[in-house]
Amino acid sequence: MLHGGRIDRAARADIHLADELHRQSFARRSVNTGRNEPCPCGSGRKYKNCCLGRAEGGSHPASAPVAGEPERLLAMYRGGRFAELAAQLQHLLRTSPQSGFLWGLLGASLEAQGQDGLAAWQRAAEVSPQDFEALSGLGRAFVAHCRLADAVASFRRALAVQPANPLALFHLGDTLRRLGHFAEAAQHLGQLPVRAPDFVDGLVALALTLGELGHLDEAEGHCRRALQLAPAMPVAHFCLGNVLLRSARLAEARQCFVAALQSEPNWLPALEGLGNVLQELGQTAQASDCYRRCLELDPLLPSVHANLGRLFVEQNRFAEAEHSYRQAVQADPQDPALHERLASVLQELGRAAEARSCYLQAIALQPERASARLALATAALPVLAQSREEAAGIAAAFAAALDELADWLHARKRPPMSAAELASTQQAFFLAYRTGNHVGLLARYADLVGECLGPQRRPQPPARARVRLLIVSHHVRWHSVWNIVLRGLLLHIDRQRFELIVYHLGNVEDEETAFARGLVDGWRDRQTVIDAAGWLAAAAEDAPDVVFYPEIGMSSLCYFLAAHRLAPLQVAGWGHPITTGLASIDLFLSGELLESSQADAHYREQLIRLPGTGCCTAALPLAAEELPDDIETRLRALPGPRFLIAQRAIKFDPADDDHYARIAAASGAGAFIILRDPVCPWATDRIVARLESTFHARGLDPARHLLCIPWLVPARFLTLLDRCDVYLDCPAFSGYTTAWMALHRGLPIVTLEGPALRQRLAAGLLRRAGLPAGIASSADEYVAIAAGLAAGCCDELHRRELRAAIRAAAPAVDDDLRVVRSFEECLLRALAARGAGVPPAPGET
């Protein structure tokens, strides 16, 4: 299952960034400025008449030292003689313990040596409670100790002493920013462009704050002004990179992070920011390199571990993702989001009890965390059931989990969840792999999600010459959803009546992605939209008449968008072949050959039966490639007929295990070829163990009948189809794409047709091809058909003739333009029924 989470907000590395701002600000103010130069605070006055004068005690007699010359002591500080200075200051303080100046300079000297100056600054502020420098220094010392609330209190006192001082506005505003008080921070920092227009640190801090508030244009302007003043300043480049990243201008953001690293190659915020951009650009290897470099420099950065974990999740590398998230939790055990993400990975790894424990830990840390509550309910749905009894109890367990979720949700009125929070929430994906009619459970879960979203308004798009059709998919690339459901539709839809916009939610692209981009009027992807809120804003701007979701349920982000009312008409396809359960989806488009006469009861949406299998495919120009030598060797060693079960492990239901053992017993020396699951390889091990036990129970040697091989790329899979004798469809969850490929290679297919869409895909394909002989209506018939085909393949002439006949029938399943025309008319009728204006057909007036 895919997840739609975006860049972890902890990745801003605010502690490192603010330390850098304060470090650069203090260094420029105290070390590099001469007495007669302009004061770096931006006041416009000379340093000696501004901050230096106050440091020398000009404002408060109590802060002047009793002994020693302030200028000599400051010269020692500016000369970097910190240890010598500290020793002299400690000696002077024995006779002048009430000098705020001496205590403050001691604090600064200790900090310059990497020592703790907090106590000295506290003493300076105590003896000189109205001294601006003492209060500011104390605030900075509190920042260094991550005591931000105390720092804010000190900076407020400093600002009360000098209400117009730009440094006071900067320190208070930037610390408020770090605390997340962005609106108040903007009030203080927003005065700096007028009071100190050349104060670079203030411009950067203001830009960071405005970025948090979503005022990206203003933030960009301040960043660019800062870079005009300080072209080599890493923080300014970093800040602009963050703003551009949030504006989904990824290529420009990448350049900014690279520029920041040119002067400071090991600066962690810029390294991590570059990794985030590269990940969004789909350059995962380079992103991983950035994250790993960060961890070499600081192994305890939770945000980097979390972002690396997210990268692994998007690559379905869940074991590595678990390690990264555990490192993140260890570094920051109080962050509920990290516990929640670790839980979702454990769930994908089939460790439901551990996942539940992590979700409960997230809830203990943040009891109002609705995303963790929703995900906890889905933890009742295991990736795999190990027995018939376990499989039979899953629906009831999920219903009980939904009861708990509803009790919590309805305990009192709760605010809507944020877009980012809900868009990464685990979905009820694995319920589809349990047999039965689940419309009630999926509808109930969807309604609870809807309550978290808050009220929805039905949009009213403007009148147009063409219907604006928005297609939202995670898989606009070489993928079954694209190859089967989308490609033919985009190729053949009537462009005189329909305007096409595609939202590609994934960050994996290939030649098919480029092909799709060239077919449509509008295109948005992760290089132009950065997060869930951005997708909602894009949909509001595009104002579609219809939204078509080919595969709701396979991506959390896609489900999140589908739960909103983005258009007057919203439609689901059968890329994920089960009802969405969402009240926001009006129609479910299936195929007349895929649905039973009682199928309407399986859907919350209105079921529409398009002609044939409900899709218009085209035989893809894909050349077969040779299998690896070790697989060829193992295949040649197999005795008797070769049965191929070319499905992911999650499609193997325990109730079907015995079918394969019965086929083996009936066919003698037959071998069953299973491909290792590319997403959940551990699940294949459990399936093989289950089958071994079943074969043993029937007195069969599993070693003679079971062969597990690696998952193959499509071109090699075609060759595997040529090497096999019978394609066995999974009865609990049928395959369409693999069966479609098998037809075109002439491989006989056996399928057991069930009552639900997900159990009828291969059967509909066979009927469309005119090959119903492979469709069984009972387990006994399934076994008999498979055994009969195995026997027939022993006759080589019969085998060749059968495969030739299947290949000759295969083209009938493709290029079914009736589907596209029916799709168009269905949308137009539904829009008209909702009172929407429908453009006339070509030639009509």
TAQUI-V761721 format. One record per helix or strand of 3 or more residues. SS is the DSSP state (~ for helix, > for strand). FROM is the first residue (numbers start at 1). TO is the last residue. If there is no record, write none. Layout:
SS;FROM;TO, SS;FROM;TO
//
This chain:
~;9;12, ~;14;30, ~;47;49, ~;51;55, ~;61;63, ~;70;78, ~;82;95, ~;100;112, ~;118;127, ~;132;144, ~;148;161, ~;166;178, ~;182;189, ~;192;195, ~;200;212, ~;216;229, ~;234;246, ~;250;263, ~;268;280, ~;284;297, ~;302;314, ~;318;331, ~;336;348, ~;352;365, ~;370;378, ~;388;409, ~;419;423, ~;429;433, ~;439;453, >;467;473, ~;480;492, >;498;504, ~;511;517, >;522;524, ~;532;542, >;546;549, ~;556;562, >;569;572, >;587;591, ~;599;602, >;606;610, ~;629;636, >;642;645, ~;649;651, ~;654;667, >;671;675, ~;681;697, ~;702;705, >;706;709, ~;714;723, >;726;728, ~;737;744, >;748;752, ~;757;759, ~;761;769, ~;772;774, ~;779;792, ~;796;813, ~;817;833
//
